[in-house]
Amino acid sequence: MNKDLTNIQNIYFVGAGGIGMAALERYFLAKGKNVAGYDRTSTALTDELCSEGVEISFDESIDSIPNDFRNPDTTLVVYTPAVPDSLPILEYFRANGFDVLKRAAVLGLITRSSRSLCFAGTHGKTTTSSMAAHILKSGSVGCNAFLGGELINYGTNFLISPSSDFSVIEADEFDRSFHHLTPYVAVITATDPDHLDIYGDEAAYLESFAHFTELIRPGGSLVIHEDLKLKPRPQEGVRVLTYSRDKGDFHATYIRREPGNITFDIVTPRGTIRNVNLGVPVEVNIENAVAAVAAVCLTNAWEPEVIREAISSYRGTKRRFETHLKEDNGAGHVIIDDYAHHPEEIRKSIESVKALYPGRRLTVAFQPHLYSRTRDFAAEFADALSAADSLVLLDIYPAREAPIAGVSSRIIFDNVKCEDKSLISKEKLVETLKNRNFDILLTLGAGDINTYIPQIIGSLKE
């Protein structure tokens, strides 16, 4: 692309009705740009966008493109890969010299025109980026945030502060999307291999993260979790710091745990923030809070009192350790849903629930996500799930993949060590759990298992 965002007056979105695209549309509206687009069908979200000032057409012919958006020198086109290349509107823009970019590339433009805090890692990036965004939004500096989950505090995955110079971005390693970014502060939470359907092996996965560290702008900072295999390659002039729960330049100390409550101090190079109380009090969020504070610490938004209050008031994101039912203040049935879909995420999620409700019987319902991930990590999944007291394992959620011969949930199930285990289709989930009369239920997976939770809760009331 040969222009930066300051030269662009008009932004046209092909596939304007997606939630990720909607965040960009609202961002550019707030920046005073003219925003239009196309989508196939009208939805509640497109209605909202139209009422806010986005000119959306549901006609795929080129005649529907507004005249103001027909100049390639002043118009940027953003598209989603879900739209076919044969779409007439897309063909018109490509044939007439327009810059036509994916959403990830546009996020890259935003990182070059702002001071961006970019959170990358196999797991933890949604929570840490959301915490950091909530801290900045709570303080005097504010931020624009593009996140991978809906913040419960705000009911959206996008935060806007038109006058703020800071952007918070979840840096996705899938398809190497995070290589478009130019971070001011980069945080890397974990590099356990994933997406091997894209990368092939662990070495290529680690190399992708190493390249990401080369993209941090001089004068910026890299915050990396202690003990990763990753060998970062930052440019000269980039400061490198470490974090973890118990050691590093940023870490937690004096951790106090009570039923439903976790309090600790956070040690940073700029001083110690004492008596931090987690708004979502699960074990893994101690370390997530340290990572979020580390990123904020490396900006001019260092406001310790604001940080303490923001971590306490943070309510989490949808599908990240989200409590759906807590009877009798946690003494009765409890249902928690977590997006965990990697073995290490599952291990930490189960550990967190057991720490939160010690001595209680934990039933885990897990829906594997992707045939390739199941094939690549079957043994690791079985080992992590063996920590459950009772397991209900569902069939694989295929998402974008076709079946792979010989790959099913059975290759996990046969190696799970807990004796109380069942392998079922998702259609039998509600009935199976009703018959189990569970105590604590943890639903896990990146598919659609969470959509059954209202039925599960309903079955308890019958």
N, C-alpha and C positions, 0 to 999 in steps of 0.2 A: 504493500500500500504506500502511495507516494504523498499522502497528506495526513496531517494530524487532525484531532477532533475540532480544533479551533477554526479550521477552514470549512467545516461541514455545517450547512444550514438545515438540511433535510435528512431524515433517517427513515428508510422504508423497510418494514419487517415482513418477510415472506414466511408465514406461519406465526402470525401475530398473537394467536390465542393461547400459546403455551405459557406456563407459569414463569419459566426462566426468561422467556422473551418479554413477558409483561414487566418484569423488574427493570430490564433495559429501557423499555418504552417509557416507564415512569421516570427513570433517571434522566433521560434526554429531555422529556417534557420539563422537568424541574430545572434543567440547564438552559431552557429557553429555545430549544430546537423545535422545528416542525416535524411531527411524527405521524406517519401513515403506515398502512400495511394491508396484507391479504390474509384471510384464513378461510378454510373450507366451510365451516359452519359457525353460526352464532351461538354463544354460550353466555352464562352469567358473567364470566370474566371479560369477554369482549364487550358486553354491555357496559360494564364498569369503565373499561378503557375508553370507550367512545364518549362516555359522559365526562371523562377527565380531559378529553381533548385529542385523543388518537382517532384519526380518520381511517376506519377499517372497512374494506370492501370484501364481499363474499363471492365476487365474480372474478374468475381466473383469467379473463381476457385482458389484453394489454390496454384496452380502452378504459379500464377501471383505474389505471394509474393516474393520479392527479398531475396536472400540467407542471406544477412547481417541482415535482419529483422526477422530471425527465431530463435534468441537466446533470451529466456525470461529474462535473467539476464541483458541484455543491451538494451532491446527494450520495449518501452511503447506503448500501443495501446489506441487510442482515438476514440470514436464512437459517432454518433448522434442517438438518439432514433428513428429517422425517418427511420433508416435501420432495416429491419426485423431480429429478432433473428435467423431465419433459414438460413441467408446468410452463405454460406460455409466458407468464410474468417473469419467471426466472430466466427463461431463454432470451427474452427481450433485454433484460439488464445485462446479461453476459455478452450478448452480441453487440451491445452499444457502448462498451468501454467503461461501464460502472465498476467501482470496487464492490465486490460481492464477498462478504465474509461470514464465517460461522460465528456463533455466539462467543465461543472461547477466544477468537481473535479480537472481537470487540472488547471483551473484558481486558485483553492485553493492551488495547489502546487506552482504556481507562487507567490502567496501572502506570502508563507512561505519562499521563497528564495529571496524576495525583500521587500522593504518598500512600502506597498501598501496603497493607498487612495481609500477606498471603499464607494461608495455612494448608500444608500438604501432609500426606501420610496415608498409609494403608487404612488406619482407623484413627478416630479421635478428631478428625479435622472439622466435622460439622459442629461438634460441641465446643471445641476450643475457639473456632472462628465466631460462633454465636455468642459465647461468653465475652470475647474481646469486643464485639460490636455493641453488646449491651453495656459494657463498661464505658466505652467511648460515647455512646448515645446518652448515658446518664450524666456525663460530665460536661464541661464547658466547651469542649472542642467539637463533639459530634462526629458523625461519619456517614458515608454511604456504604451500605453493606449488601453483598450478593451472596446468599447463603444456600446451603444444600438442604435445609430443612426449615419448616415454619416455626418461628419463635413463638412460644406460647404467650410470652409477655405482650407481643405486638400483633399476633394473628397473621403474620406475613413472613416471607423469606427475604424481604427487601426493606431496608431502612434508608431514608433520605434525609440529608442535611445539606441543602443547596449551597451553603456558604462554607462547608467543611472541605478541607484539603485532603482528608483521609478517606480511603476506601478499604473495606475489609472484604476479602474474597476467599472463598473456599477453592483451593487449587486442586483440581481433579487430575489424577494421573492417568485415568482411563483414556486410551487413544492419544496419550501424550498431550492432552489439552493444556496442561500447565506450562508447556514450553512457550506458549504465547505471552506469558506474563513477564513483567519487569518489576519485581518486588522492591519495596523500600525496606520492609522487614519480612523475612521468610521464616516460618516455623515449620519444622519437620517432626511429626509426632511418632512415626513408626515406618519401617520399611520391610515388614514381613511380606514375602512375595504374594502377589495377587494378580488378577487379570493375565494369567499366563496364556490365555487364548490370544492375547494381543502381543505379549512380550516374549513368549517362548520359554524363557528360563529366568532364574533369579538374577543371574549376572546382567542380563539386559534390563531387568526391572531396576536394579541398583544403579546402572549406568544412566537411566532416565532421570532418576533423582539427582545424581551427580551433575548432570547437565542443568537441571533446574537451579542448582546452587550457583552456577556460572551466570545466571540471568539477573542476580541481585545487583542493583545499581551501586556503583562506588559511593562510599559514604553511608551505605546501608548496613544492615545487620542480618546475620543468620542465627537463629536459635534452634538447636538440634538436641533431640533427646539423647541422654547418655547411653552408651553401650550399643549403638546401632552399628550394623556392618557397613553402612554407607561411608564412603570416603569423599567428603565434600570437596569441591574445587572452586571456591569463591574467588572473584576478582580481587586484585590488590585494592586495599582501601575498604574492604568489607570486614566488619567485626564479627567474630564467631564466638558464640556463648552456648553453654549447655544447660539443660534442665532435666529434672526427673522428680519423683516424689521425695526421695531421700537425699539426693546429692546433686552437685552441679552448681553453676553460677546462680541458678534460681532453683529453690527447693522448699519443701514444707518441713516444718519442725513443730514440736510440742503438739502432736495430734491427739485430740480428745474425742472419744467415741461414746455416745450414749444412744439408747434406742431412738431411732428417727432423727439423730442429730450428729453432725461432725463439725468440730471446730479446730482450727490450727493457725499457725503463723506462717507467713510466706517470706522467705529470705531472698533479697535481691541485692544487686550491687549498689542500689540507691537507698537502701535501708530495709528494715523489716516491717511488714504490715502485720500487726498483731490481732489475734482474736477474729480471724476470718471464719464466718459461719456459712456453710454451703446451703444454698436454696434448694438444690436437688442433692440430698445427703446420701450419696452412694460413693463407695470407695474409689472408683475410677475417676470421679470428678475432683478428687484432691489434686491429682496430677494434671487433669485438664485445666483446672483453675490456675495452677502454676504456669502452664504454657500460655494461657491467655494474658496473665499479668506480665509475663516476660515480654510479650510483644508490645503491650501498652507501655511498659517501662522504658522501652527504647524509642519512645516518641516524646513530644513536648506535652503529652496529655497526662503526665504523672500527677495524679491527685489521690493520695493514699486513702483518704476518707471516702471519696467517691468509689474507689475500687472495692473497699470493704463492703459498703452498702450495696453495690451492684451485684457482687457475688452472692450476697444474702438474698437479694430480690430476684435473682435469675430463676426462672421457672422451667428452663429447658426448652427443647425443641420437640415437635411431634415425632413420635416413633423413636426417640432416643431416651430409653429408660423412662417411659411415660406411664405413670400410674393411672389405671382406668377404674379400679375398684379398691377400696380400703375400708372394709367393714369394721365397725367398733374401734375406730382409730388404729386399725392394723391388727387387732386381736382376732378378727374373723377372717373371712376369705379376702385374699389380696390378688389382684391381677395387674401385672406389669408387662408392658410391650416394649421390645427393643429391636432396632433395625439390624442388630448384629448378624453378619452373614459370612464372617471369616473365623476360622478356628480360634484365633487369639482373642477376638472380640467376644466370642461365645464364652470362652474361659473367664474373661474378666467380668462379663455380665453375670454369670452364675456365682462367681465369688462375691460380687457386690450384693446380690440378693441374700446370700447366706450370711454375709456380715450384717446386713440390715435387719434380718429376721433370724437370729441365731436359734438353733434348736427346732425350727419349724421344718415341716416336710415340703420339699420343693419339687413341683412337677414342671418339667420343661416341655413345651411343644415347639418343635423346630421344623421349618420348611426350608430345605436346601434351595439355593438360588444358583441356577446355571448348571448344565451338565458338565461343562469343562471344569468349573470350580470344584464340583463334587468329585470328579475323577482325580483332579490334581491333589486334593487335600482330604480324601476319604479317611485315611488313618488318623489325621490330626483332628478331624471333626469327631470321630468316634471317641478319641481320647478326651477331648474337651467335654463332650456330652455325658461321659461316664460319671462326671461329678454330680449329675442330677440324682435325686432320690427316685424319680419316676420320669420316664421319657415317652412322649408321643411324637413319633417321627412321621412327617408327611412326605408325599411324593415330591419330586423336584419341580420347582417353579421354573419353566424354561426361559422366560423373558425373551431375549433376542435370538435364542439358539434353537437349532433342530436337535432332535435326540441323537445321542452317541451310543453305538452298539455296546451292550454290556454295562452301561452306566445307569444306575438307578439308586434310589435311597437305600436299597438292600446292602450295597457295599459299605455303607456307614453302619447300618443297623446291626449287621452280623458281628461287628467288632466292638459294639458298645458294651461296657462291663456291668452297668447297673442291671439287676435282674428284672425289675419291673419296667418293661418296655413294650411298646406296640408300634407297628408299622401300618399306617392307614392312608386312605385318600383324604383330601381336605374336606370332602363332603361329609365325612363321618366324624369330623373333629368335635363338633358341638355335642353330639350324642356320646362319644367316647369320654369326653371330659365330664359330662353329667354323671355318667356311671362311675367315674373314678372318685367323685366327691373329694376333689383336691383341696389342699389347704392354701398353699401359695402357688400361683401359676405364673410362669414366665413364658411369654410367646416370643419367638425369635425368628428372624429371617427378613430378607429384603423383597419378598414377593407380596402376596395378598393375604397372608395369615391374619393380619390385624383387622381385616374387614369382618372377621367372624366374632370379634370380641363382643359387640352388642348382643349377638345371639347367645354367647356363652354366659354373659351377665343375666340375660333374660331367663336362661334355663335354671339358674340358681334361685330365681324368684318364684319359679313354678312350684 
